Amino acid sequence: MNNELPDDIELLKAMLRKQQSRLRQYACQVAGYEQEIERLKAQLDRLRRMLFGQSSEKKRHKLENQIRQAEKRLSELENRLNTARNLLEDA
C-alpha cells in the first residue's frame, strides 16, 4: 500500500473528511452494539430468573430456546463490537 500523501491541499482535506466520516460510522456502530449487548444481557437475566421459577415443562422448553437464541445473538454482537472497535483504533 502506498502511504505517500498528495501535495494537493483540497485532496488532503477531502481525504480527511472521508476518514472522519468513517470514524463517526465506526463510533456509531460501537455505540449501537454496546446498547444492544446491554439489552440482551438484561433479557438473559430476566429469562434465566423466569426459567428457574417455571414448573411447566412446555414453558421451560420455550424459555430455554429463548435463552439460547439470545446467547447466540449476544455472541454475534460481541464479535461485531470487537471488530468495530479494532477498525476504530486502526483508523
N, C-alpha and C positions, 0 to 999 in steps of 0.2 A: 504494500500500500504506500502510495506517495504521500508523505507528510508535509510537503512544501506548501506554504500558503501563497496565494496570489498577491500581487502588488496592488491590485485594484481595490480601493477603499470601499466602493459600493458593493463589490462582490464579497468582500470580507464582512461587511455589515449584513448582507443577505445570508451568508453562511451562519453568522452569529444568531440572527433571528430564527433561522431554521433549527439550530441547536437548542436555543432557548425554548422554542415551541415543543420540541421533542422532550426536553426535560420536564416541562409542565405536564405533558401527557403521561410520562412515567410517574410523576408525583401523584397525579390524579388516580392512576391505576393502583399505586401502592395504597393510597388512602381508601379507595373502594374495596380493595382486597382486605385491608385491615378491618373495615367496618363489617363486611360480610363474615369474616372469620369470627369476630366477637359475637355476632348474631347467632352463628351456628354453634359456637361454644355454649351460649346461653340455652339454645334449643336442646342441645345434647344433655345438658344438666337437667333440664326440665323433663325430657323424655326418660332419662335414667331414673329420676325420682318416681315418675309415674310407673315405670316398669317394676320397680321393687314394691309398689303399692298395689299392683294388679293381682287379682286371683283368677280371672278368666283366661284360659289358655289362648282363646282367639284374640283377645286384646293384647295379650303378652306377645304373641307372634307378630301382630301388626306393629307394636312398639319396637320390637327388636329389628324389624325390617326398616322402620323409620330411622332408627339409630344407625344402622349400617349405611344407609343412604347418606345421612348427614355426615358420618365419619369419612365416607369416600369423598364427598364434596369438600369437606374441610381439608383433607389431604391435598386435593387438587388445587385448592385456593392457596394453601401454604406454599406449594411448589411454584405457582404463578407469582406469588408475592416475592419469593426469593429471587426468581428470575427478574422481575421488575426492579427490585432493589439493586441487583447486580448491574442492570442496564443503567440505572440512575447513577450509580457510583462510577461506572466506566465512562459515562458521557461527559 
